[in-house]
């Protein structure tokens, strides 16, 4: 029998390299090595694990929450600072004024009670009880008052009172006064009556312009104070000069 002819399998043409069984062929054929070379060192890489999916809405919600938290913290700090500043301004205590002395240097009532010449000197203590704020008294206008009539006025300018300290203001008054104009006859007649009764009474009115001063703020204030019922006695019948009873007291705020 003659040798059978090999036929292509499944209708494909026989490859030139598919059915060669000669080992020398594999070793000597350069085309075979070129075809096999890419597969000798091939490593299969598994795909990387995908990252979890985050919805854009969730990310925007987190960003909005962070912004709101920062705004709330900023608002809280702002309110705290404003509160502290407000407390420093409105909780600051105004100075207190005390009558320390009232001296009569002269009191000459003559002419059967128709003529009077007198001089008075007063001392007022001003205390600053604040521990963080100093006080600058720009001006104090002090009037000596008798039966609602201002006999004389005295001015003191620019006094600085340091923290938790006090100063003294000295004033001098005279009668008749060159600074006041009024009917002196009625005043002298009333004082002559008081002289006969053995007691005379005065008041002092203080108009104060001051400034509260600290490291963070300056605040201007006005005060109107009255040192009332300053009582003097004519203890010596042979002398016209009355003496103060020594009643030191605080000057109270008035309208």
C-alpha positions in Angstrom: 0.0 0.0 0.0 1.1 3.4 -0.7 1.7 5.9 2.1 -1.4 7.9 3.1 -1.4 11.6 2.8 -1.8 13.6 6.0 -4.8 15.8 6.0 -5.4 19.0 7.9 -7.4 18.7 11.1 -10.7 20.5 11.4 -10.2 22.1 8.1 -7.1 24.2 9.2 -4.0 24.3 7.2 -1.2 22.4 8.6 1.2 24.7 10.4 4.8 24.5 9.4 5.7 24.3 13.1 2.9 22.5 14.7 3.8 18.9 14.1 7.6 18.9 13.9 8.9 16.3 16.3 12.6 16.6 15.5 14.4 18.0 18.6 17.1 19.4 16.4 14.5 21.5 14.7 13.5 23.2 17.9 17.0 24.0 18.8 18.2 25.2 15.4 15.2 27.1 14.1 15.5 30.8 15.1 11.9 31.5 14.2 10.8 29.1 16.9 12.8 30.7 19.6 11.5 34.1 18.5 8.0 32.9 18.9 8.5 31.2 22.2 10.6 34.0 23.9 7.8 36.3 25.1 6.1 33.4 26.9 9.1 32.2 28.9 9.1 35.0 31.5 5.4 36.0 31.5 3.9 36.5 35.0 0.2 36.8 35.5 -0.7 39.9 37.4 -4.0 39.9 39.3 -6.0 43.1 39.0 -5.7 45.6 42.0 -8.5 45.6 44.5 -10.9 48.5 43.6 -11.2 51.4 46.1 -14.6 51.7 47.9 -17.0 54.0 46.2 -17.8 57.2 48.0 -20.8 59.1 46.9 -20.2 62.8 46.0 -23.2 63.7 48.2 -21.6 62.1 51.3 -18.3 63.9 50.7 -20.0 67.2 50.3 -22.0 66.6 53.5 -18.7 66.0 55.4 -17.2 69.2 54.1 -20.3 71.2 55.0 -20.2 69.7 58.5 -16.5 70.7 58.9 -17.3 74.2 57.8 -20.2 74.5 60.2 -18.1 73.2 63.1 -15.4 75.8 62.4 -18.0 78.5 62.2 -19.5 77.5 65.5 -16.1 77.4 67.2 -15.3 80.9 65.8 -18.6 82.2 67.0 -18.1 80.8 70.4 -14.7 82.4 70.8 -16.0 85.7 69.4 -18.9 85.7 72.0 -16.4 84.9 74.8 -14.2 87.8 73.8 -17.1 90.3 73.5 -18.4 89.1 76.9 -15.1 89.6 78.6 -14.7 93.1 77.1 -18.3 94.0 78.1 -17.7 92.9 81.6 -14.5 95.0 81.8 -16.3 98.0 80.6 -19.6 97.8 82.4 -18.4 96.1 85.6 -15.9 98.9 86.2 -16.6 100.6 89.5 -16.7 104.4 89.6 -14.6 106.2 92.2 -16.0 107.1 95.6 -15.8 110.5 97.1 -15.5 111.1 100.9 -15.6 114.3 102.8 -12.4 114.2 105.0 -12.3 117.7 106.5 -14.2 121.0 106.6 -12.2 123.9 108.1 -13.5 127.5 108.7 -10.5 129.8 108.3 -12.5 132.9 109.0 -16.1 133.8 109.7 -16.7 137.5 110.4 -20.3 138.3 110.9 -20.6 142.0 111.8 -22.9 145.0 111.5 -25.7 143.4 113.5 -25.7 140.5 111.1 -25.6 142.5 107.9 -22.1 141.9 106.7 -20.2 138.7 106.4 -16.7 137.8 105.3 -15.7 134.1 105.5 -13.2 131.6 104.2 -13.5 127.8 104.1 -11.2 125.0 103.2 -12.3 121.5 102.4 -10.6 118.1 101.8 -12.3 115.4 99.7 -10.8 111.9 99.3 -11.3 110.1 96.0 -10.7 106.3 96.0 -10.3 104.1 93.0 -11.3 100.5 94.0 -10.6 99.0 90.6 -7.7 96.6 90.4 -7.3 96.7 86.5 -8.5 100.2 85.6 -7.0 103.6 86.5 -9.0 106.8 86.6 -8.2 110.2 85.2 -10.3 113.0 86.7 -10.3 115.6 84.0 -12.1 118.2 86.1 -13.9 118.6 89.4 -16.2 121.6 89.9 -17.0 121.9 93.6 -19.6 124.4 94.9 -20.2 125.4 98.5 -24.0 125.5 99.0 -26.0 127.2 101.7 -29.8 126.8 101.7 -29.7 126.0 97.9 -27.6 129.0 97.1 -24.1 128.3 95.7 -21.8 130.7 97.7 -18.6 130.0 95.8 -17.0 127.5 93.3 -13.6 125.8 93.1 -12.0 124.0 90.2 -9.5 121.2 90.2 -8.1 119.8 86.9 -6.5 116.6 85.8 -5.9 114.2 88.6 -4.8 110.6 87.9 -5.8 107.9 90.3 -4.0 104.7 89.9 -5.4 101.2 90.4 -6.6 100.5 93.9 -5.4 103.9 95.3 -6.8 107.2 96.4 -6.0 110.9 96.2 -7.2 114.0 98.0 -8.7 117.1 96.5 -8.3 120.4 98.3 -10.7 123.3 97.7 -10.9 126.8 99.1 -14.1 129.0 99.2 -14.7 132.6 100.2 -17.6 134.9 100.8 -18.4 137.3 99.1 -17.3 135.4 96.0 -15.9 137.0 92.8 -17.2 133.9 90.8 -20.8 134.1 91.9 -23.4 136.8 91.7 -26.5 136.6 93.9 -28.4 138.5 96.6 -26.0 138.4 99.5 -28.2 140.3 101.9 -30.7 137.4 102.3 -27.9 134.9 102.8 -26.2 137.0 105.5 -29.5 137.4 107.3 -30.1 133.7 107.4 -26.6 133.0 108.6 -27.1 135.5 111.4 -30.1 133.5 112.5 -28.1 130.3 112.5 -25.5 132.0 114.5 -28.0 132.7 117.2 -29.3 129.1 117.1 -25.7 127.9 117.5 -25.5 125.8 114.4 -25.1 126.3 110.7 -25.3 123.7 107.9 -23.7 123.6 104.4 -23.7 121.3 101.4 -21.2 120.6 98.7 -22.0 119.8 95.1 -19.4 118.1 92.9 -19.6 118.0 89.1 -17.0 115.4 88.0 -15.7 114.6 84.5 -13.5 111.5 84.5 -12.2 108.8 82.2 -11.8 105.1 83.1 -8.6 103.9 81.5 -7.2 100.4 81.0 -5.0 98.6 78.5 -7.9 97.8 76.2 -10.4 100.6 76.5 -11.0 104.2 77.5 -14.4 105.2 78.8 -15.6 108.8 79.7 -18.0 109.3 82.6 -19.8 112.2 84.3 -20.8 112.2 87.9 -22.8 114.6 90.1 -22.3 114.2 93.8 -23.5 115.8 97.0 -21.8 116.0 100.3 -24.9 116.9 102.4 -25.6 118.2 105.9 -22.1 119.5 106.7 -22.8 120.7 110.2 -20.8 123.4 112.1 -21.4 124.5 115.7 -20.8 127.8 117.4 -19.4 126.3 120.6 -17.6 129.4 121.9 -20.0 132.3 122.5 -17.1 134.7 122.4 -16.0 133.6 118.8 -17.8 133.9 115.6 -15.9 131.0 114.0 -17.9 127.8 114.0 -16.2 124.3 114.1 -17.0 121.3 112.1 -18.5 118.3 114.0 -16.0 115.9 112.2 -18.7 113.7 110.6 -16.8 112.2 107.7 -19.1 110.7 105.2 -19.4 109.6 101.6 -20.7 112.0 98.9 -23.8 110.5 97.3 -24.8 110.5 93.7 -27.5 112.9 92.7 -29.5 113.9 89.5 
